[in-house]
């Protein structure tokens, strides 16, 4: 089965066929670094990390470009309110975003351009649009330059809207527009803004509009046409709609597929500053180990709404304990036997270990819930095989489970997660070590009643002891 992705432009599932066989170019709208990252930013970055990992396992070389919008009205306003240089504030938050991404082991993009490094490319696109008759300098003589939305016949194609039904652009208050739906390609510098936030052009001194930034950065690094453009659902309009219009009008074929991930609700409500219910990345990462946060954020279908509520990390920890328990038991039982599986490198060689239903789920528009169901089924079968001492079947299940968690980036055995056992897990392990030592001492003293009492109490609590030649192991 070929990988199928839901293309927001055509509004249907399409077989994914890269422009160049074995090579995939992805442009992901990254953060506007105006303030601290929240859970929605993490979810979006993780979705495209999962996609990238699956494309890699399918044998593709993936180039992922994720931009940083480091010049923006809100960046300037927030910096002024804090008495800080705008570029210092932007960089400070950029570091904070990357720290949060790193905590979740989201792979770094192939390249991460800042908007301020592509001003020349933005101006070049603007000139092409003016020459083609799709852009104009403001009629009031200012340095503002606008895209003439009404002149582009396909405007509204991404969100399936008619131009006449669209609301005016958010910058409609700016003077010099021919039509309120026209949007800014270049903005004249405003009084009181720092000189360092402006560039001199033939239109006058100013800075880029938001939409032109991504059109320039995506094509600068991925070419006039590339495979996938991704981002959050909240970016479809006006940002992505305007990107598509201006890029096509400038002569670029642009993205072949458009992907949009769902947003995050908090206890059933939309997360927003006005409601005061934002869940910031730092708070979420402080509430549990990063592996559990990654599991939670990546557990729903990427196009669905992800709901945050009390207990989500505990639920994630419970699921991870099931995975960790099987991996530990199976590896321990297979050690020093002919069935001990080899560790495989991340990439296409993992495909042979993956169950067919897991592969089918991932190929079906990254259906992570169905992929997790395949993972749980392999664990159930593996545990049954352990009870039956069917070592070939245990080895097969272990290879499958290791492959699946590696694909999803939630392999607790991976070096990057190895030192991140949960606080509850560490406390339980310390308690179990103490009880096992007490039982060992009781047996050495021939106090078998006490040894059996400890074993029976643990069994009632759902903890199983396995006595080996050299040590006693426990599992839930």
C-alpha positions in Angstrom: 0.0 0.0 0.0 1.3 3.4 -0.9 1.5 6.2 1.6 -1.7 8.3 1.4 -2.0 11.8 2.8 -4.9 14.1 3.2 -4.2 17.1 0.9 -6.0 20.2 2.3 -5.9 21.8 -1.1 -7.8 19.1 -2.9 -9.7 18.1 0.3 -9.1 14.4 -0.2 -6.7 11.6 0.4 -4.0 11.3 -2.3 -1.3 8.8 -2.9 2.0 10.5 -2.0 4.3 10.6 -4.9 7.4 12.8 -4.5 8.5 15.0 -7.3 11.9 13.2 -7.3 11.8 9.5 -6.4 13.4 8.9 -3.0 13.7 12.6 -2.2 11.1 14.6 -0.2 11.1 18.3 0.4 8.9 19.6 3.3 8.4 23.2 4.3 6.9 23.7 7.8 5.7 27.0 9.1 7.7 27.4 12.3 7.1 29.8 15.2 6.8 33.5 15.3 9.2 34.0 18.2 7.2 36.7 20.1 6.6 34.7 23.3 7.1 31.4 25.0 6.0 28.2 23.2 2.8 26.5 24.2 1.5 22.9 23.8 0.1 23.7 20.3 3.5 24.6 19.0 4.9 21.3 20.3 2.1 19.3 18.8 2.6 20.8 15.4 6.4 20.2 15.4 5.9 16.7 16.6 3.3 15.8 13.9 5.8 16.6 11.2 8.6 14.8 13.0 6.4 11.7 12.9 5.8 12.2 9.2 9.5 12.7 8.6 10.4 9.6 10.5 7.9 7.5 8.5 9.1 8.9 5.2 12.6 8.0 6.2 11.7 4.5 7.1 9.9 4.2 3.8 13.3 4.8 2.1 13.2 8.5 1.4 15.8 11.2 2.0 13.9 14.0 3.6 14.8 17.7 3.6 12.7 19.5 6.1 12.9 23.3 6.3 11.2 24.9 9.4 11.4 28.7 9.4 11.6 31.2 12.3 9.6 34.4 11.9 11.9 36.7 13.8 10.4 40.0 12.5 6.7 40.8 13.1 4.4 43.4 14.6 4.1 41.4 17.9 7.8 40.8 18.2 8.3 44.6 18.0 5.4 45.4 20.3 6.5 42.8 23.0 10.1 43.9 22.8 9.1 47.6 23.3 6.9 46.7 26.3 9.8 44.8 27.9 12.3 47.5 27.1 14.3 44.9 25.1 15.9 44.9 21.6 13.5 43.2 19.2 16.2 40.9 17.9 17.3 39.9 21.4 13.7 39.0 22.4 13.3 37.0 19.2 16.5 35.1 19.7 15.7 34.5 23.4 12.3 32.9 22.5 13.9 31.0 19.5 16.2 29.3 22.0 13.3 28.5 24.3 11.4 26.9 21.4 14.4 24.8 20.4 14.9 23.7 24.0 11.3 22.4 24.1 11.7 20.6 20.7 15.0 19.1 22.0 13.3 17.9 25.2 10.8 15.9 23.1 13.6 14.6 20.8 12.0 16.2 17.8 14.8 16.0 15.2 16.3 19.3 14.2 15.2 20.5 10.7 17.6 20.1 7.8 17.7 23.9 7.8 16.0 26.6 10.0 16.1 29.9 8.2 15.2 33.2 9.9 13.0 35.6 8.0 15.4 38.4 8.4 18.0 36.4 6.3 15.8 36.3 3.2 14.8 40.0 2.7 16.4 40.0 -0.8 14.4 37.0 -1.9 11.2 38.6 -0.6 11.8 41.8 -2.5 12.5 39.8 -5.7 9.1 38.1 -5.4 7.4 41.4 -4.8 9.1 42.8 -8.0 7.9 39.9 -10.0 4.3 40.4 -8.7 4.4 44.1 -9.5 5.7 43.4 -13.0 2.9 40.8 -13.5 0.3 43.2 -12.4 -0.6 41.4 -9.1 0.9 43.8 -6.7 1.0 47.6 -6.3 2.5 50.3 -4.1 0.1 52.0 -1.8 -1.9 54.8 -3.4 -1.1 57.2 -0.5 2.6 57.3 -1.5 3.8 55.3 1.5 6.2 52.3 1.3 3.4 49.9 1.7 3.0 47.3 -1.1 -0.1 45.2 -1.5 -1.1 42.0 -3.3 -4.1 42.6 -5.5 -6.3 39.7 -4.3 -9.1 40.4 -6.7 -6.8 40.1 -9.7 -5.8 36.6 -8.9 -8.6 34.4 -10.2 -7.8 31.5 -8.0 -7.6 33.4 -4.8 -9.4 31.3 -2.1 -8.7 28.0 -3.7 -6.9 26.5 -0.6 -9.8 27.2 1.8 -12.5 26.8 -0.9 -13.8 30.3 -0.5 -15.0 32.9 -3.0 -13.1 36.2 -2.8 -16.4 38.1 -2.5 -17.3 36.1 0.7 -14.0 36.8 2.4 -13.5 39.2 5.3 -11.2 42.1 4.8 -7.5 41.5 5.6 -6.5 42.1 9.2 -4.5 45.1 8.0 -7.4 46.7 6.3 -6.9 49.8 8.5 -3.7 50.6 6.6 -4.3 53.4 4.1 -3.5 53.2 0.4 -5.3 49.9 -0.5 -7.4 49.5 -3.6 -9.4 46.7 -2.1 -9.9 45.8 1.6 -9.1 42.2 0.9 -5.6 43.0 -0.4 -2.9 42.0 1.9 0.5 43.6 2.7 3.7 42.3 1.0 5.8 45.1 2.3 5.0 47.4 5.3 6.2 51.0 5.7 8.1 51.7 8.8 6.0 53.2 11.6 6.9 56.1 13.8 8.7 54.9 16.9 9.9 51.6 15.5 13.6 50.9 15.8 15.7 51.6 12.7 17.2 48.1 12.9 13.7 46.7 12.1 13.6 48.3 8.7 15.3 47.9 5.3 15.7 50.5 2.6 14.0 49.7 -0.7 12.8 51.5 -3.8 9.4 51.8 -2.2 10.8 53.4 0.9 12.0 52.2 4.3 10.0 49.2 5.8 9.9 45.5 6.5 8.2 42.4 5.0 4.7 41.3 5.6 4.2 37.9 7.2 3.0 36.0 4.2 5.7 36.9 1.8 8.3 35.6 4.3 7.3 32.0 3.9 6.9 32.2 0.1 10.5 33.4 -0.1 12.1 31.0 2.4 10.3 27.9 1.1 11.3 28.4 -2.5 14.8 29.7 -1.6 15.7 26.3 0.0 13.3 23.8 -1.7 12.9 25.3 -5.1 10.0 26.7 -7.2 8.1 23.5 -6.6 8.4 21.2 -3.6 6.5 18.2 -2.1 4.8 19.2 1.1 3.8 22.4 2.9 2.7 21.8 6.5 1.5 23.8 9.5 -1.3 24.2 12.0 -5.0 24.4 10.9 -5.1 27.9 12.2 -2.7 28.9 9.4 -4.8 27.9 6.5 -6.4 31.3 6.3 -5.2 33.9 5.8 -1.5 32.8 6.0 -1.4 29.8 3.7 -4.1 31.0 1.4 -2.1 34.2 0.8 1.2 32.3 0.5 -0.3 30.1 -2.2 -1.8 33.0 -4.1 1.3 35.2 -4.2 3.6 32.3 -5.0 1.5 31.1 -7.9 1.0 34.6 -9.1 4.8 35.1 -9.1 5.2 32.1 -11.3 6.1 29.4 -8.7 4.3 26.0 -8.8 4.8 25.9 -5.0 3.7 23.0 -2.8 2.3 19.8 -4.3 0.6 18.7 -1.0 -0.8 20.8 1.8 -1.0 19.2 5.3 -2.6 20.8 8.3 -2.6 19.4 11.8 -5.4 19.9 14.3 -5.3 22.3 17.2 -5.2 21.7 21.0 -8.2 22.2 23.3 -8.0 22.5 27.1 -10.8 20.5 28.8 -13.0 20.8 25.7 -12.3 24.5 25.2 -10.2 26.2 22.5 -6.9 27.2 24.0 -6.5 31.0 23.8 -4.9 33.9 25.7 -8.3 35.5 26.1 -9.6 32.5 28.1 -6.4 32.3 30.1 -6.1 28.6 29.5 -2.9 28.3 27.6 -0.7 25.4 28.5 2.9 26.5 28.1 5.6 24.0 27.0 7.7 24.6 30.1 4.8 23.8 32.4 3.9 20.7 30.5 7.5 19.4 30.4 7.8 20.1 34.2 4.7 18.1 34.9 6.1 14.8 33.6 9.0 13.2 31.9 9.5 14.3 28.3 8.9 10.8 26.9 5.4 10.8 28.4 4.8 14.3 27.0 5.9 13.1 23.5 3.6 10.0 23.8 0.6 12.1 24.8 1.2 14.8 22.1 1.7 12.2 19.4 -1.1 9.7 20.3 -4.0 11.3 18.4 -4.5 11.5 14.7 -2.7 14.5 13.5 -5.8 16.1 11.9 -7.9 15.7 15.0 -8.3 18.0 17.9 -6.1 17.0 20.8 -7.7 17.6 24.2 -5.6 18.4 27.3 -7.1 17.6 30.6 -5.9 16.5 34.0 -4.4 13.1 34.0 -3.2 13.0 30.4 0.4 12.4 31.4 -0.6 9.7 33.9 -2.4 8.0 31.1 0.7 8.3 28.9 2.9 6.9 31.7 0.5 3.9 32.1 0.8 3.2 28.4 4.6 3.5 28.5 4.8 1.2 31.5 3.1 -1.5 29.4 5.7 -1.0 26.7 8.7 -0.8 29.0 7.5 -3.8 31.0 7.4 -6.0 27.9 10.7 -4.8 26.5 12.5 -5.4 29.8 10.9 -8.9 30.3 11.4 -10.0 26.7 15.0 -8.8 26.5 15.9 -10.4 29.8 14.4 -13.7 28.8 16.1 -13.8 25.4 19.5 -12.6 26.6 22.2 -15.3 26.1 19.9 -17.3 23.8 20.0 -17.8 20.1 16.9 -15.7 19.8 18.4 -12.5 21.1 17.5 -9.9 18.3 20.0 -7.5 16.9 19.6 -3.8 17.2 18.9 -2.2 13.8 19.7 1.2 12.6 16.9 3.7 12.1 15.8 3.7 8.4 14.4 1.3 5.8 15.9 -1.8 7.4 13.2 -1.4 10.2 10.4 -2.1 7.7 11.0 -5.9 7.7 10.2 -6.0 11.5 7.0 -4.0 11.4 3.6 -5.8 11.5 1.5 -5.3 8.4 -1.3 -3.6 10.3 1.2 -1.0 11.7 2.5 -0.3 8.2 -1.0 0.0 6.9 -2.0 2.4 9.6 1.0 4.6 9.0 0.4 4.6 5.3 -3.2 5.5 5.9 -2.6 9.3 6.4 -0.4 8.6 9.5 -3.2 7.0 11.5 -1.3 6.9 14.8 -4.2 5.6 16.9 -4.4 2.5 14.7 -0.6 2.2 14.7 -0.7 2.2 18.5 -3.4 -0.5 18.5 -1.0 -2.6 16.4 1.8 -1.9 19.0 -0.5 -3.0 21.9 -1.5 -6.1 20.1 2.1 -7.1 19.5 2.8 -6.5 23.2 -0.2 -8.7 24.2 1.0 -11.5 21.9 4.5 -11.1 23.2 3.5 -11.4 26.8 1.4 -14.5 26.0 4.4 -16.0 24.3 6.6 -15.3 27.4 4.1 -17.1 29.5 4.2 -20.1 27.2 8.0 -20.0 26.9 7.7 -19.7 23.1 11.0 -18.0 22.6 10.9 -17.7 18.7 7.5 -15.9 19.1 8.9 -13.7 21.9 11.8 -12.7 19.7 9.5 -11.8 16.8 7.3 -9.7 19.1 10.3 -8.0 20.6 11.7 -7.0 17.2 8.2 -5.8 16.1 7.7 -3.7 19.2 11.2 -2.2 19.1 10.7 -1.3 15.5 7.3 0.4 16.1 8.4 2.5 19.1 11.5 3.5 17.1 9.4 4.7 14.2 7.2 6.7 16.6 10.2 8.1 18.5 9.0 6.7 21.8 11.5 3.9 22.3 12.3 3.9 26.0 15.5 1.9 25.3 16.9 4.6 23.0 19.9 6.4 24.5 18.2 9.8 24.5 15.4 8.5 26.8 17.4 6.0 28.8 18.1 8.4 31.8 14.5 9.8 31.9 12.7 7.2 33.9 9.6 8.7 35.6 9.8 9.9 39.2 7.1 7.4 40.1 9.0 4.7 38.3 12.2 5.4 40.1 10.4 5.5 43.5 8.7 2.2 42.7 11.9 0.6 41.6 13.6 1.7 44.8 10.8 0.2 46.9 10.8 -3.0 44.9 14.6 -3.4 45.3 14.2 -3.0 49.1 11.4 -5.6 49.2 13.3 -8.1 47.0 16.3 -7.7 49.3 14.1 -8.4 52.4 12.7 -11.5 50.7 16.2 -12.6 49.8 17.3 -12.2 53.4 14.2 -14.0 54.7 14.9 -17.0 52.4 18.6 -17.0 53.5 17.4 -17.2 57.1 15.0 -20.0 56.2 12.1 -17.7 57.1 10.0 -19.0 54.2 6.8 -17.7 55.7 8.0 -14.1 55.6 9.4 -14.6 52.0 6.1 -16.0 50.8 4.3 -13.2 52.6 6.2 -10.6 50.6 5.7 -12.4 47.3 2.0 -12.8 47.9 1.5 -9.2 48.9 3.2 -8.1 45.7 1.1 -10.5 43.6 -2.1 -9.0 45.0 -0.7 -5.5 44.0 -0.3 -6.8 40.4 3.5 -7.2 40.6 5.1 -10.4 39.5 8.5 -11.7 40.7 10.7 -13.8 38.5 13.6 -15.6 40.3 16.6 -16.1 38.0 19.9 -17.8 38.7 21.6 -14.6 39.8 18.8 -12.2 40.6 15.1 -11.6 41.1 13.3 -9.4 38.6 9.9 -7.7 39.0 7.3 -6.6 36.5 3.8 -5.2 36.5 
